[in-house]
């Protein structure tokens, strides 16, 4: 596997948590924004550790590249779901739920990773249409998907929902506009959904701030930054695996609703 996925092999040397090779065997996980960046790294890593992955994203060509890699290098079953979250509606989300149930019978996790950065401009000049697009993709689409897939998650023995947040979703910062506001909203959604599902205990919900990560979005936000000085997405995947593996490994897990930081996780 080190030859097929050198970024993962390099990251594993520095992981805090070393899962068993079959840590996610038998689990099915939906990853949004699975064609690139953190989403692609999560999808491939989950597959390496035995999960069947539902690859949802806007660009079919990117999804096919991830699918082909999973098919060539793992024994798991991935499926591609091309979808533009800007136009996601309840009926298409319900159809996705039906397809997942028919194909896999269950759903054990969701990673709400897909995001739009939007304009980097003052609120006074922020384009209204752009604001609405960012809020739709970053907040409303995760809500629609979670609502449609709730029944499958609730029926699972130990399901996990990861909402990928940002430092600007925990402390507002000038010129981050709709992106910052959307991540604040996603944090609130995490807490509300966690509180609603805590008593039943079938679903754990977390917000995860990965911090600076070598992605196309990071490059767009910080064009003068040297990407070689920024951690690769694979460096965060031990935290993702730890949370997705759940109670079956006999670990002490964070309380549902927790706000987690990948950088703090690495130092603990």
KOLTI-472973 format. One record per atom (N, C-alpha, C, O): x, y, z; residue in one letter. Coordinates in steps of 0.02 Angstrom, whole numbers, padded with zeros to 5 digits, always signed. Layout:
XYZA...
This chain:
+00041-00060+00000X+00000+00000+00000X+00043+00063+00000X+00022+00115-00026X+00103+00060+00029X+00145+00119+00032X+00162+00144-00038X+00168+00205-00048X+00171+00098-00086X+00186+00119-00154X+00125+00150-00188X+00131+00197-00228X+00066+00122-00173X+00005+00147-00204X-00019+00212-00173X-00053+00251-00207X-00002+00224-00111X-00027+00284-00076X+00029+00311-00032X+00024+00306+00030X+00081+00340-00061X+00138+00363-00022X+00121+00418+00028X+00153+00422+00080X+00072+00461+00013X+00053+00514+00060X+00025+00484+00124X+00038+00510+00179X-00013+00430+00118X-00040+00398+00177X+00015+00363+00216X+00017+00367+00278X+00060+00329+00181X+00115+00294+00214X+00158+00343+00254X+00180+00328+00309X+00171+00402+00225X+00210+00453+00260X+00173+00478+00322X+00203+00485+00375X+00108+00491+00314X+00069+00517+00370X+00063+00467+00427X+00065+00486+00486X+00057+00403+00411X+00049+00352+00462X+00107+00350+00511X+00098+00330+00569X+00165+00371+00490X+00223+00371+00534X+00217+00421+00591X+00252+00416+00641X+00171+00469+00582X+00164+00522+00632X+00095+00522+00666X+00081+00565+00707X+00054+00473+00648X-00013+00470+00678X-00009+00456+00752X+00035+00421+00776X-00057+00485+00788X-00064+00470+00860X-00096+00402+00870X-00080+00367+00918X-00141+00384+00826X-00181+00323+00833X-00166+00276+00775X-00166+00296+00717X-00152+00213+00791X-00137+00163+00740X-00193+00111+00739X-00192+00064+00779X-00242+00118+00695X-00298+00071+00693X-00277+00004+00663X-00227-00001+00628X-00317-00047+00678X-00307-00112+00646X-00321-00106+00572X-00358-00062+00550X-00292-00150+00533X-00299-00147+00460X-00372-00152+00437X-00390-00125+00385X-00414-00186+00477X-00484-00195+00459X-00530-00154+00504X-00586-00173+00517X-00505-00097+00528X-00542-00057+00577X-00612-00038+00555X-00657-00033+00596X-00621-00027+00490X-00687-00005+00465X-00722-00059+00423X-00769-00044+00387X-00700-00120+00428X-00730-00174+00389X-00805-00179+00404X-00826-00178+00462X-00844-00185+00351X-00916-00192+00359X-00954-00127+00367X-01015-00127+00373X-00918-00071+00368X-00951-00006+00377X-00958+00029+00309X-00917+00020+00264X-01010+00069+00303X-01023+00108+00243X-01024+00182+00263X-01058+00201+00310X-00985+00222+00226X-00977+00293+00244X-00987+00336+00182X-00959+00322+00129X-01027+00388+00189X-01036+00437+00136X-00988+00495+00147X-00984+00522+00202X-00952+00514+00095X-00905+00571+00099X-00926+00621+00045X-00928+00604-00014X-00940+00682+00065X-00956+00734+00016X-00892+00772-00002X-00846+00778+00039X-00890+00797-00063X-00828+00828-00086X-00773+00777-00092X-00714+00791-00078X-00791+00716-00113X-00745+00659-00112X-00696+00658-00169X-00653+00614-00172X-00700+00706-00215X-00656+00704-00272X-00589+00737-00263X-00545+00731-00305X-00580+00773-00207X-00519+00813-00200X-00506+00826-00126X-00551+00819-00084X-00445+00846-00111X-00427+00871-00045X-00442+00823+00012X-00429+00763+00008X-00470+00850+00066X-00485+00811+00125X-00535+00755+00109X-00530+00700+00136X-00584+00770+00066X-00633+00719+00048X-00603+00659+00014X-00620+00602+00030X-00559+00671-00034X-00527+00616-00069X-00483+00576-00021X-00481+00515-00024X-00446+00611+00022X-00403+00576+00070X-00444+00534+00118X-00425+00477+00133X-00500+00561+00141X-00543+00522+00186X-00572+00461+00151X-00571+00406+00179X-00596+00471+00090X-00627+00414+00054X-00576+00358+00043X-00591+00300+00055X-00517+00376+00019X-00466+00325+00006X-00442+00292+00070X-00432+00231+00072X-00434+00331+00123X-00411+00303+00187X-00463+00257+00216X-00447+00203+00241X-00526+00278+00215X-00580+00234+00241X-00580+00168+00203X-00589+00115+00233X-00571+00172+00137X-00572+00111+00097X-00512+00066+00114X-00519+00005+00118X-00454+00097+00124X-00395+00058+00143X-00408+00018+00207X-00384-00038+00215X-00446+00048+00253X-00460+00015+00317X-00526-00023+00316X-00553-00040+00369X-00553-00037+00256X-00606-00086+00249X-00676-00060+00238X-00722-00100+00230X-00687+00006+00236X-00754+00033+00228X-00775+00035+00155X-00734+00046+00111X-00840+00025+00144X-00870+00041+00080X-00886+00116+00080X-00916+00141+00127X-00866+00151+00027X-00872+00224+00027X-00918+00248-00029X-00911+00227-00086X-00964+00292-00010X-01007+00325-00059X-00974+00392-00075X-00968+00436-00031X-00953+00400-00137X-00915+00458-00158X-00962+00510-00189X-00985+00501-00246X-00976+00563-00153X-01021+00615-00178X-00981+00677-00193X-00940+00700-00153X-00992+00705-00252X-00956+00766-00271X-00984+00795-00335X-01027+00765-00367X-00960+00853-00353X-00986+00890-00410X-00954+00869-00476X-00986+00871-00528X-00890+00848-00474X-00852+00836-00535X-00842+00761-00545X-00803+00730-00509X-00877+00733-00595X-00874+00660-00606X-00803+00636-00619X-00784+00583-00594X-00764+00673-00657X-00696+00651-00673X-00654+00641-00611X-00617+00592-00606X-00660+00687-00563X-00622+00680-00501X-00647+00620-00460X-00607+00583-00431X-00713+00612-00457X-00741+00555-00421X-00718+00489-00452X-00703+00441-00417X-00716+00487-00518X-00696+00426-00552X-00623+00409-00537X-00605+00350-00532X-00581+00460-00530X-00511+00447-00514X-00505+00415-00444X-00466+00369-00435X-00544+00441-00396X-00543+00412-00329X-00572+00341-00330X-00545+00296-00299X-00628+00333-00366X-00659+00267-00373X-00610+00216-00402X-00603+00161-00377X-00577+00235-00456X-00530+00190-00489X-00474+00170-00443X-00453+00112-00442X-00450+00218-00403X-00396+00202-00355X-00420+00152-00303X-00386+00103-00288X-00480+00164-00276X-00508+00119-00225X-00517+00049-00254X-00501-00001-00222X-00543+00046-00315X-00556-00019-00347X-00491-00057-00360X-00488-00118-00354X-00438-00020-00378X-00374-00052-00394X-00335-00072-00333X-00294-00118-00336X-00346-00038-00277X-00301-00047-00219X-00334-00074-00156X-00299-00086-00106X-00400-00083-00156X-00434-00109-00097X-00485-00161-00119X-00499-00169-00179X-00512-00197-00070X-00562-00248-00084X-00632-00222-00068X-00679-00262-00062X-00641-00158-00060X-00705-00129-00041X-00746-00109-00102X-00722-00110-00158X-00809-00092-00089X-00855-00074-00142X-00873+00000-00137X-00911+00020-00093X-00847+00041-00182X-00864+00112-00184X-00916+00125-00238X-00921+00087-00286X-00954+00178-00229X-01001+00200-00281X-00993+00275-00290X-00975+00311-00243X-01007+00299-00350X-01002+00369-00366X-01072+00401-00368X-01118+00373-00397X-01078+00459-00336X-01140+00497-00337X-01124+00568-00359X-01110+00611-00317X-01127+00582-00424X-01116+00651-00446X-01174+00695-00423X-01232+00679-00437X-01160+00749-00389X-01213+00792-00363X-01185+00861-00351X-01132+00870-00322X-01222+00911-00374X-01205+00981-00361X-01245+01002-00300X-01306+01012-00306X-01213+01010-00243X-01248+01026-00181X-01282+01094-00183X-01326+01108-00142X-01262+01136-00229X-01295+01201-00236X-01368+01192-00256X-01410+01235-00242X-01383+01136-00289X-01451+01124-00313X-01482+01062-00280X-01531+01035-00306X-01455+01039-00225X-01481+00980-00192X-01551+00994-00165X-01564+01045-00133X-01597+00947-00177X-01665+00952-00152X-01683+00889-00113X-01647+00839-00116X-01738+00893-00077X-01758+00838-00033X-01771+00774-00072X-01755+00719-00047X-01800+00778-00132X-01816+00717-00169X-01754+00681-00192X-01752+00619-00190X-01702+00718-00214X-01641+00685-00235X-01603+00656-00176X-01571+00603-00182X-01607+00688-00118X-01575+00661-00058X-01611+00598-00036X-01579+00550-00014X-01678+00597-00041X-01716+00537-00024X-01699+00480-00072X-01695+00422-00050X-01690+00496-00136X-01671+00444-00184X-01603+00415-00167X-01591+00355-00174X-01556+00458-00145X-01491+00434-00124X-01497+00387-00065X-01464+00335-00064X-01538+00404-00017X-01549+00361+00041X-01574+00292+00019X-01551+00241+00044X-01621+00292-00027X-01647+00229-00052X-01595+00187-00087X-01592+00126-00079X-01552+00220-00126X-01499+00184-00162X-01448+00155-00113X-01425+00099-00123X-01430+00193-00062X-01382+00168-00012X-01411+00107+00024X-01376+00058+00035X-01474+00112+00043X-01506+00055+00077X-01509-00006+00032X-01496-00062+00055X-01524+00004-00031X-01529-00052-00077X-01461-00084-00090X-01455-00145-00096X-01408-00042-00094X-01342-00067-00111X-01306-00097-00051X-01276-00150-00056X-01310-00062+00006X-01271-00082+00064X-01312-00105+00124X-01288-00141+00167X-01375-00085+00126X-01418-00105+00182X-01413-00060+00242X-01457-00061+00285X-01359-00021+00246X-01349+00021+00306X-01304+00079+00289X-01273+00081+00235X-01300+00127+00335X-01253+00183+00329X-01226+00196+00398X-01263+00210+00445X-01160+00192+00404X-01127+00199+00469X-01095+00267+00481X-01075+00282+00537X-01090+00308+00428X-01058+00372+00439X-01066+00420+00382X-01077+00399+00325X-01061+00484+00397X-01060+00537+00347X-01003+00585+00364X-00993+00602+00422X-00966+00605+00314X-00918+00660+00321X-00943+00717+00277X-00939+00714+00216X-00970+00769+00309X-00992+00829+00273X-00931+00873+00262X-00915+00916+00302X-00899+00862+00206X-00836+00895+00191X-00842+00948+00136X-00807+00998+00137X-00887+00938+00088X-00892+00983+00031X-00907+01055+00054X-00950+01066+00096X-00870+01103+00026X-00879+01173+00045X-00861+01218-00013X-00822+01200-00057X-00891+01277-00012X-00870+01332-00056X-00836+01385-00014X-00859+01401+00041X-00781+01412-00039X-00746+01465-00004X-00782+01531-00011X-00788+01569+00037X-00807+01545-00070X-00841+01608-00081X-00793+01667-00087X-00732+01658-00087X-00822+01726-00090X-00782+01787-00098X-00745+01804-00034X-00771+01793+00021X-00686+01832-00041X-00648+01858+00016X-00654+01935+00012X-00610+01969-00014X-00709+01960+00039X-00723+02031+00031X-00764+02055+00091X-00796+02014+00124X-00763+02119+00107X-00802+02144+00164X-00876+02131+00157X-00902+02127+00101X-00910+02123+00213X-00982+02112+00212X-01018+02168+00173X-01067+02155+00138X-00994+02229+00180X-01027+02286+00147X-01028+02278+00071X-01070+02309+00038X-00983+02238+00044X-00979+02231-00029X-00990+02158-00052X-00979+02142-00110X-01012+02115-00006X-01017+02044-00023X-01075+02033-00072X-01131+02056-00059X-01064+01997-00127X-01118+01984-00175X-01172+01940-00144X-01157+01887-00116X-01234+01961-00147X-01288+01924-00114X-01296+01854-00143X-01306+01806-00106X-01293+01848-00208X-01301+01782-00239X-01245+01734-00217X-01258+01675-00205X-01185+01761-00211X-01129+01719-00188X-01139+01697-00116X-01125+01640-00098X-01164+01742-00074X-01179+01727-00004X-01229+01669+00000X-01219+01622+00038X-01280+01672-00040X-01331+01620-00040X-01304+01553-00064X-01321+01501-00037X-01260+01554-00114X-01229+01493-00139X-01188+01459-00085X-01193+01399-00074X-01147+01498-00050X-01103+01470+00001X-01144+01441+00058X-01129+01386+00082X-01195+01476+00080X-01237+01450+00134X-01274+01386+00113X-01283+01341+00153X-01296+01383+00050X-01330+01324+00025X-01284+01263+00026X-01303+01210+00052X-01224+01270-00001X-01178+01213-00005X-01151+01194+00063X-01146+01134+00079X-01132+01243+00104X-01096+01229+00166X-01141+01213+00225X-01119+01181+00273X-01205+01234+00223X-01249+01223+00280X-01314+01187+00261X-01330+01135+00289X-01349+01214+00212X-01415+01185+00196X-01409+01115+00167X-01448+01071+00184X-01360+01104+00123X-01352+01037+00094X-01335+00984+00147X-01365+00930+00146X-01289+00997+00195X-01279+00948+00248X-01342+00933+00288X-01354+00876+00308X-01383+00985+00300X-01447+00974+00335X-01492+00928+00294X-01520+00880+00320X-01500+00943+00229X-01544+00903+00187X-01521+00830+00184X-01561+00784+00190X-01456+00820+00175X-01429+00752+00172X-01438+00715+00238X-01459+00657+00239X-01423+00749+00293X-01429+00716+00359X-01501+00698+00373X-01515+00643+00399X-01548+00742+00356X-01618+00727+00367X-01640+00666+00326X-01674+00622+00351X-01620+00664+00262X-01639+00609+00219X-01608+00543+00241X-01639+00490+00233X-01548+00546+00268X-01511+00485+00286X-01519+00467+00360X-01489+00419+00383X-01558+00505+00396X-01565+00495+00468X-01587+00424+00485X-01560+00392+00531X-01637+00398+00448X-01662+00332+00464X-01608+00278+00459X-01606+00233+00501X-01566+00283+00408X-01512+00234+00400X-01460+00241+00455X-01436+00191+00482X-01444+00303+00473X-01395+00314+00527X-01423+00288+00593X-01387+00255+00631X-01485+00303+00607X-01516+00284+00670X-01521+00208+00677X-01519+00181+00733X-01528+00174+00620X-01534+00101+00622X-01466+00067+00630X-01463+00008+00647X-01412+00104+00619X-01345+00075+00627X-01329+00067+00701X-01358+00100+00743X-01283+00022+00715X-01265+00008+00784X-01229+00067+00816X-01241+00083+00874X-01185+00099+00778X-01145+00154+00806X-01124+00199+00748X-01069+00192+00722X-01168+00245+00729X-01155+00288+00672X-01119+00352+00694X-01122+00371+00752X-01084+00383+00647X-01045+00443+00662X-01053+00493+00606X-01047+00476+00547X-01065+00556+00625X-01070+00611+00577X-01015+00661+00592X-01011+00687+00648X-00972+00674+00542X-00918+00723+00550X-00934+00784+00507X-00942+00778+00446X-00939+00841+00538X-00950+00904+00503X-00883+00941+00501X-00856+00960+00553X-00856+00951+00442X-00790+00981+00435X-00796+01056+00440X-00826+01089+00398X-00767+01083+00493X-00773+01154+00509X-00709+01191+00493X-00670+01171+00450X-00698+01246+00529X-00640+01289+00516X-00629+01333+00576X-00675+01345+00616X-00568+01358+00583X-00555+01405+00638X-00597+01468+00632X-00614+01499+00682X-00614+01488+00570X-00655+01548+00561X-00729+01533+00573X-00771+01578+00568X-00746+01470+00587X-00813+01452+00608X-00819+01450+00683X-00873+01436+00710X-00765+01464+00718X-00765+01465+00791X-00746+01534+00818X-00760+01550+00876X-00714+01573+00777X-00700+01643+00793X-00701+01682+00727X-00660+01670+00683X-00748+01729+00721X-00756+01766+00659X-00694+01807+00642X-00658+01831+00686X-00682+01814+00577X-00623+01850+00554X-00643+01892+00493X-00680+01870+00450X-00617+01953+00491X-00633+01999+00437X-00619+01968+00369X-00570+01933+00359X-00664+01982+00322X-00658+01965+00251X-00670+01891+00235X-00663+01870+00178X-00689+01852+00286X-00705+01782+00273X-00779+01772+00259X-00800+01716+00242X-00818+01824+00266X-00887+01827+00243X-00930+01765+00254X-00934+01738+00309X-00961+01743+00199X-01009+01689+00202X-00977+01623+00224X-01010+01582+00256X-00914+01613+00206X-00881+01551+00227X-00878+01546+00303X-00896+01494+00332X-00856+01599+00335X-00853+01600+00408X-00922+01590+00439X-00930+01550+00484X-00971+01627+00414X-01039+01622+00441X-01066+01552+00430X-01100+01525+00474X-01053+01522+00373X-01078+01455+00359X-01048+01403+00407X-01082+01356+00427X-00985+01412+00424X-00953+01365+00470X-00978+01374+00542X-00983+01326+00579X-00993+01436+00561X-01026+01447+00625X-01093+01410+00626X-01110+01377+00675X-01130+01415+00571X-01195+01381+00567X-01186+01305+00569X-01226+01271+00601X-01135+01280+00537X-01123+01208+00538X-01105+01184+00608X-01126+01130+00629X-01068+01225+00645X-01054+01209+00715X-01119+01205+00755X-01128+01159+00795X-01164+01252+00743X-01228+01251+00778X-01270+01190+00759X-01302+01159+00801X-01268+01173+00695X-01304+01114+00672X-01277+01051+00707X-01316+01008+00727X-01212+01046+00713X-01181+00989+00747X-01207+00983+00819X-01225+00929+00841X-01209+01039+00854X-01230+01038+00924X-01304+01020+00931X-01323+00982+00975X-01345+01049+00887X-01417+01035+00890X-01430+00961+00875X-01467+00928+00912X-01400+00935+00821X-01411+00865+00802X-01383+00817+00855X-01414+00766+00869X-01326+00834+00883X-01298+00792+00936X-01344+00789+00996X-01354+00736+01025X-01372+00846+01015X-01416+00849+01074X-01480+00809+01061X-01506+00777+01106X-01505+00812+01000X-01566+00777+00983X-01557+00701+00981X-01605+00664+00992X-01497+00678+00967X-01486+00606+00959X-01448+00575+01017X-01436+00514+01018X-01429+00615+01066X-01387+00589+01121X-01422+00535+01162X-01391+00485+01179X-01485+00545+01178X-01520+00498+01221X-01526+00429+01190X-01514+00379+01223X-01543+00426+01126X-01548+00361+01092X-01480+00328+01087X-01474+00267+01092X-01427+00367+01078X-01359+00341+01078X-01339+00303+01016X-01289+00266+01017X-01377+00311+00961X-01359+00275+00900X-01313+00314+00854X-01280+00286+00811X-01310+00380+00863X-01272+00424+00818X-01228+00470+00860X-01252+00503+00906X-01164+00472+00842X-01118+00521+00872X-01105+00576+00820X-01097+00562+00761X-01103+00638+00843X-01096+00695+00798X-01038+00738+00823X-01033+00755+00882X-00993+00756+00777X-00935+00797+00794X-00924+00850+00741X-00938+00839+00682X-00898+00908+00762X-00869+00955+00715X-00794+00949+00720X-00766+00945+00775X-00761+00948+00663X-00688+00939+00661X-00657+00997+00622X-00673+01009+00564X-00613+01033+00655X-00574+01085+00622X-00507+01055+00603X-00465+01043+00647X-00495+01044+00539X-00431+01013+00520X-00372+01061+00523X-00315+01039+00522X-00385+01126+00528X-00330+01174+00526X-00301+01179+00456X-00329+01153+00408X-00245+01212+00451X-00212+01220+00386X-00199+01152+00354X-00168+01109+00384X-00223+01144+00293X-00217+01081+00257X-00203+01095+00184X-00230+01142+00155X-00160+01054+00154X-00139+01064+00084X-00195+01045+00036X-00198+00988+00012X-00238+01093+00022X-00295+01081-00023X-00300+01139-00073X-00268+01191-00065X-00341+01128-00124X-00352+01181-00174X-00386+01242-00141X-00371+01299-00160X-00431+01230-00093X-00463+01286-00060X-00413+01326-00019X-00416+01388-00018X-00368+01292+00014X-00317+01327+00053X-00274+01370+00007X-00257+01427+00023X-00256+01343-00051X-00216+01380-00099X-00253+01442-00124X-00222+01495-00133X-00318+01435-00134X-00358+01492-00156X-00362+01546-00102X-00362+01606-00117X-00365+01524-00039X-00370+01572+00016X-00303+01604+00032X-00300+01662+00053X-00249+01567+00022X-00181+01591+00038X-00135+01579-00021X-00092+01535-00018X-00143+01616-00075X-00106+01602-00137X-00030+01610-00130X+00007+01581-00170X-00006+01649-00081X+00066+01660-00074X+00099+01610-00028X+00160+01611-00020X+00060+01566+00002X+00086+01517+00049X+00122+01460+00013X+00100+01439-00040X+00176+01436+00042X+00212+01378+00014X+00174+01315+00034X+00173+01298+00094X+00144+01279-00013X+00104+01220+00005X+00145+01165+00037X+00117+01124+00075X+00210+01163+00024X+00251+01111+00054X+00259+01120+00130X+00280+01074+00165X+00241+01179+00155X+00245+01193+00226X+00178+01181+00261X+00171+01193+00322X+00129+01158+00224X+00062+01146+00251X+00051+01070+00255X+00067+01035+00207X+00022+01044+00310X+00012+00971+00315X-00034+00944+00261X-00082+00977+00241X-00018+00885+00238X-00062+00850+00190X-00125+00827+00225X-00126+00818+00286X-00178+00818+00186X-00242+00796+00215X-00235+00729+00252X-00269+00718+00302X-00192+00686+00228X-00184+00620+00259X-00159+00624+00331X-00168+00578+00370X-00127+00680+00349X-00101+00686+00417X-00157+00689+00469X-00145+00676+00528X-00218+00705+00447X-00275+00709+00493X-00316+00645+00497X-00362+00639+00537X-00299+00596+00456X-00345+00540+00447X-00347+00492+00507X-00394+00454+00513X-00297+00494+00551X-00303+00451+00610X-00361+00474+00654X-00395+00432+00684X-00371+00540+00659X-00428+00565+00698X-00494+00544+00665X-00540+00522+00699X-00498+00550+00599X-00559+00529+00564X-00572+00454+00575X-00629+00434+00588X-00520+00413+00571X-00528+00341+00582X-00548+00326+00654X-00590+00283+00666X-00518+00361+00701X-00533+00351+00772X-00607+00362+00785X-00640+00323+00821X-00634+00416+00756X-00704+00432+00767X-00750+00385+00729X-00802+00364+00756X-00733+00368+00667X-00775+00324+00627X-00775+00253+00652X-00826+00218+00648X-00719+00229+00679X-00716+00161+00704X-00762+00153+00764X-00796+00102+00771X-00763+00202+00806X-00812+00204+00861X-00799+00155+00917X-00742+00135+00929X-00853+00136+00950X-00848+00099+01013X-00823+00028+01005X-00801-00002+01054X-00826+00000+00944X-00808-00071+00937X-00735-00085+00954X-00718-00142+00968X-00693-00033+00952X-00622-00043+00968X-00609-00036+01043X-00552-00042+01065X-00661-00023+01082X-00653-00017+01154X-00617+00047+01176X-00586+00048+01229X-00621+00099+01136X-00588+00162+01151X-00633+00208+01190X-00694+00200+01191X-00603+00258+01222X-00641+00311+01253X-00650+00366+01200X-00602+00395+01177X-00712+00378+01182X-00728+00425+01129X-00748+00492+01157X-00773+00496+01213X-00737+00546+01119X-00763+00611+01140X-00839+00609+01146X-00871+00570+01111X-00866+00650+01190X-00939+00654+01196X-00968+00680+01130X-00939+00723+01097X-01026+00654+01113X-01059+00678+01053X-01071+00753+01058X-01088+00778+01112X-01063+00788+01003X-01069+00860+01002X-01004+00897+01012X-01001+00958+01009X-00950+00860+01024X-00885+00891+01039X-00858+00929+00978X-00867+00908+00921X-00824+00984+00992X-00787+01021+00942X-00714+00998+00945X-00681+01007+00997X-00690+00969+00892X-00623+00940+00892X-00578+00979+00845X-00600+01008+00795X-00513+00979+00861X-00463+01013+00821X-00408+00963+00804X-00377+00935+00849X-00397+00952+00740X-00348+00902+00719X-00277+00919+00743X-00238+00873+00757X-00261+00982+00748X-00194+01001+00770X-00185+00985+00844X-00131+00962+00864X-00236+00998+00885X-00233+00980+00956X-00228+00905+00964X-00191+00880+01006X-00267+00869+00923X-00266+00796+00925X-00196+00769+00915X-00175+00723+00950X-00159+00797+00867X-00091+00774+00852X-00044+00784+00912X+00002+00746+00921X-00056+00836+00952X-00010+00852+01007X-00027+00816+01071X+00013+00816+01118X-00086+00785+01075X-00106+00753+01137X-00070+00686+01147X-00081+00652+01197X
